[in-house]
Amino acid sequence: MSTIDPVEYYGKKVFIGVVSGPITKTVTVLESPARRAIVYLLATYGPLTLKEISEKLNLSPSTIHDHLKKLKEAEVIIEAKEHPKKFKVEIYYRLNIPYILLSELKRLEHFMKELIDEFSAFIEKARGNIANNIKDLNLRCLMHKDRSLYERVVLVLLNQLSILIFSRLVNEPLAYILVNDLEESNVSVS
């Protein structure tokens, strides 16, 4: 069993998604592995204090303070006013950005299998329609003779169209975080 740095380990478990265009402030602030590691901890453990985060990441409180300040300025985290305090001066932080844990996504996928199957059939039908209907548009991305690449480009276009549809429904830019909270059996974090 190997022991690794918690910042590196947790930082690699956070993935940022964006719907409806770039959200530079959020994406930029989460380029730091340490800040992604903080996001991981807040997503998996709930509201935490600076001291608790510092202990879990083996980083100094002043370093954590700097990272929390940047995350707060980018509105990725906020103070958790609803969290009961043990001491008057302690501040708990929580995420202020939509997130989902991979373990919950897997449970949701299992629970909604029938609906996912129906939606997959709809997407497959749409994929065929898109492939047939967009040939006349002469899109550069579809000028490939390789059928395999052509089909993958159609899937990418379908993905982009679904994002456009979703962004109309949301009506504003939206950033979200996917957190891989599934444990690896051969790794020890210290």
QUIZILIN-V692267 format. One record per residue. N is the residue number from 1. RES is the residue in one small letter. PHI is phi in whole degrees, 0 to 359 (* if undefined). PSI is psi as a letter, one per 30 degrees, with the letter a starting at -180 (* if undefined). OMEGA is omega in whole degrees, -180 to 180 (999 if undefined). Layout:
n = [N/N]
res = [RES/RES]
phi = [PHI/PHI]
psi = [PSI/PSI]
omega = [OMEGA/OMEGA]
This chain:
n = [1/2/3/4/5/6/7/8/9/10/11/12/13/14/15/16/17/18/19/20/21/22/23/24/25/26/27/28/29/30/31/32/33/34/35/36/37/38/39/40/41/42/43/44/45/46/47/48/49/50/51/52/53/54/55/56/57/58/59/60/61/62/63/64/65/66/67/68/69/70/71/72/73/74/75/76/77/78/79/80/81/82/83/84/85/86/87/88/89/90/91/92/93/94/95/96/97/98/99/100/101/102/103/104/105/106/107/108/109/110/111/112/113/114/115/116/117/118/119/120/121/122/123/124/125/126/127/128/129/130/131/132/133/134/135/136/137/138/139/140/141/142/143/144/145/146/147/148/149/150/151/152/153/154/155/156/157/158/159/160/161/162/163/164/165/166/167/168/169/170/171/172/173/174/175/176/177/178/179/180/181/182/183/184/185/186/187/188/189/190]
res = [m/s/t/i/d/p/v/e/y/y/g/k/k/v/f/i/g/v/v/s/g/p/i/t/k/t/v/t/v/l/e/s/p/a/r/r/a/i/v/y/l/l/a/t/y/g/p/l/t/l/k/e/i/s/e/k/l/n/l/s/p/s/t/i/h/d/h/l/k/k/l/k/e/a/e/v/i/i/e/a/k/e/h/p/k/k/f/k/v/e/i/y/y/r/l/n/i/p/y/i/l/l/s/e/l/k/r/l/e/h/f/m/k/e/l/i/d/e/f/s/a/f/i/e/k/a/r/g/n/i/a/n/n/i/k/d/l/n/l/r/c/l/m/h/k/d/r/s/l/y/e/r/v/v/l/v/l/l/n/q/l/s/i/l/i/f/s/r/l/v/n/e/p/l/a/y/i/l/v/n/d/l/e/e/s/n/v/s/v/s]
phi = [*/262/255/230/293/298/297/296/297/289/299/281/261/243/237/258/243/224/244/71/94/287/244/302/301/291/297/297/293/267/288/280/302/294/289/294/295/297/301/303/298/293/287/269/252/86/304/224/270/304/298/297/295/302/294/291/260/56/240/293/303/293/295/297/303/299/294/297/300/293/295/291/299/274/63/280/233/218/288/270/294/281/277/292/267/278/229/302/275/284/241/261/246/221/289/237/224/300/213/218/274/302/298/289/297/297/296/296/300/295/294/252/308/298/295/296/298/297/294/299/296/297/296/298/295/296/301/297/296/296/302/283/277/263/301/287/281/52/287/303/295/254/273/257/281/291/299/297/294/303/295/291/296/299/297/296/298/298/299/295/295/295/294/298/297/297/294/294/290/284/68/198/298/219/253/214/233/253/248/278/264/282/277/266/289/257/237/242/262/229]
psi = [k/k/k/l/k/e/e/e/e/e/e/f/g/k/k/k/l/k/k/h/l/k/i/e/e/e/e/e/f/g/f/k/e/e/e/e/e/e/e/e/e/e/e/f/f/a/k/l/l/e/e/e/e/e/e/e/f/h/l/l/e/e/e/e/e/e/e/e/e/e/e/e/e/g/g/e/l/l/k/i/f/f/k/k/k/e/k/e/f/k/k/k/k/l/k/g/k/k/l/k/k/e/e/e/e/e/e/e/e/e/e/g/e/e/e/e/e/e/e/e/e/e/e/e/e/e/e/e/e/e/e/e/f/g/e/f/f/h/k/e/f/g/h/k/f/j/e/e/e/e/e/e/e/e/e/e/e/e/e/e/e/e/e/e/e/e/e/e/e/e/g/l/k/k/k/l/k/k/j/j/g/k/k/k/f/g/k/k/k/*]
omega = [-179/178/-179/179/-179/179/179/-177/-178/180/179/-176/-178/-179/-177/175/-180/175/176/172/-178/174/-168/-176/-179/-178/-178/-177/-178/174/-179/177/-180/180/175/178/176/177/178/-178/-180/179/-175/-178/-177/-178/-180/175/176/-179/-180/178/180/-180/-178/-178/-178/176/-179/177/-180/177/179/179/179/180/179/179/-180/178/180/178/179/179/175/176/173/174/-179/-177/-177/-177/179/-179/173/-180/-176/-172/-177/180/175/179/176/179/178/-177/180/178/175/178/-180/178/178/178/178/178/179/179/179/-178/-175/-176/-178/179/178/178/178/-180/178/178/178/-180/179/177/179/179/177/179/180/-179/-180/-173/-176/179/-178/-178/-179/178/-179/-177/-179/-178/-178/178/-180/-176/180/179/179/-179/178/177/178/177/178/178/178/177/-180/177/179/177/177/178/-179/-179/174/179/-178/176/177/176/-178/173/178/-177/172/-176/177/-179/178/-175/173/-172/-174/-177/176/-179/179/999]
